[in-house]
């Protein structure tokens, strides 16, 4: 029988409470008291705030140039142009993909992230290099970070011969957790603008191999809504409630009150979740209204210093700050809602237990200086300690061995 592992984090303030307490972690969970005979390690919290570590529900670590020499991006204004930029940056990189992805995700852990959903390009231009590279990075980070891996057809299935075969190979290979899709009508549709071929393929792969689905949907108006209705119908028919996510869904915030509520009710009923990355005021999902109607919503980083943008840092606390800025958060409650989207919303979307900092909760949290949670979201203080399953995995912004 394995020995009990116990740690006491002394003198910490959960969620910025006025009174400091001790958090006791035993075998990866928080408990109210130490087992008899336990000899715990003691970590001094020194009055720091304890907050749950966060979940990045949408990130593209295979594309990153984080930590690489500066890459000058060419102008781009359409999805095909951005995709060509991806290929150019891929050929420009000199560090192996697995090492770049590990470097970025290690930084994410040290910034307070406990889990990510990683979208990895699968296309003839790369083969399955992204899948195998991310699987290697995931293995290196085991015990510090949970990684759900999505095989993502960024170049399209219908418009890029061979991409569908690679998706099928990835699905059968046992390394991925989900199959992705992209704009089945606009970018990857046929001459009529409809895209059932892509949806038929990815839903079939998900059903045959027991995988999840996560489909990028940037199209607006009816070009976005029609595929979304197709996703709804296929999810119901396949019995995939709780296993399908639509990322971005820019068509949703455009809806008026009645149609919005009706669609949200359908999404909730079908068990379809949504992710947003807070790109701008008119594109961010109205997450509070969606959650009130029963829709699971998560927050993500999206691309991090890739060919699409020189910005991004895989710091989910910073992303909550950007969400607050983008949505005009002003009150303490509004700022706390932004944090909860990254902590609880992401956990719900990835089917992970929420961190409550109460007995029975996963012992996954970060310690940082500050007054209260809203102030932390605004000021972004340093992450002094990051704890995973009761074990300190990062200190002062550096992942520990």
Secondary structure as GFF3:
##gff-version 3
##sequence-region A 1 401
A	DSSP	beta_strand	6	14	.	.	.	ID=ss1
A	DSSP	beta_strand	21	26	.	.	.	ID=ss2
A	DSSP	beta_strand	29	31	.	.	.	ID=ss3
A	DSSP	beta_strand	41	44	.	.	.	ID=ss4
A	DSSP	beta_strand	49	52	.	.	.	ID=ss5
A	DSSP	beta_strand	54	59	.	.	.	ID=ss6
A	DSSP	three_ten_helix	61	63	.	.	.	ID=ss7
A	DSSP	alpha_helix	79	92	.	.	.	ID=ss8
A	DSSP	alpha_helix	97	110	.	.	.	ID=ss9
A	DSSP	beta_strand	113	121	.	.	.	ID=ss10
A	DSSP	alpha_helix	129	140	.	.	.	ID=ss11
A	DSSP	beta_strand	146	152	.	.	.	ID=ss12
A	DSSP	alpha_helix	163	173	.	.	.	ID=ss13
A	DSSP	beta_strand	178	182	.	.	.	ID=ss14
A	DSSP	alpha_helix	196	209	.	.	.	ID=ss15
A	DSSP	beta_strand	212	217	.	.	.	ID=ss16
A	DSSP	alpha_helix	221	238	.	.	.	ID=ss17
A	DSSP	beta_strand	244	248	.	.	.	ID=ss18
A	DSSP	alpha_helix	257	270	.	.	.	ID=ss19
A	DSSP	beta_strand	272	276	.	.	.	ID=ss20
A	DSSP	alpha_helix	287	292	.	.	.	ID=ss21
A	DSSP	beta_strand	297	299	.	.	.	ID=ss22
A	DSSP	alpha_helix	316	327	.	.	.	ID=ss23
A	DSSP	alpha_helix	332	340	.	.	.	ID=ss24
A	DSSP	pi_helix	341	345	.	.	.	ID=ss25
A	DSSP	alpha_helix	346	349	.	.	.	ID=ss26
A	DSSP	beta_strand	365	368	.	.	.	ID=ss27
A	DSSP	alpha_helix	373	379	.	.	.	ID=ss28
A	DSSP	beta_strand	385	388	.	.	.	ID=ss29
A	DSSP	beta_strand	391	395	.	.	.	ID=ss30
A	DSSP	beta_strand	398	399	.	.	.	ID=ss31
###
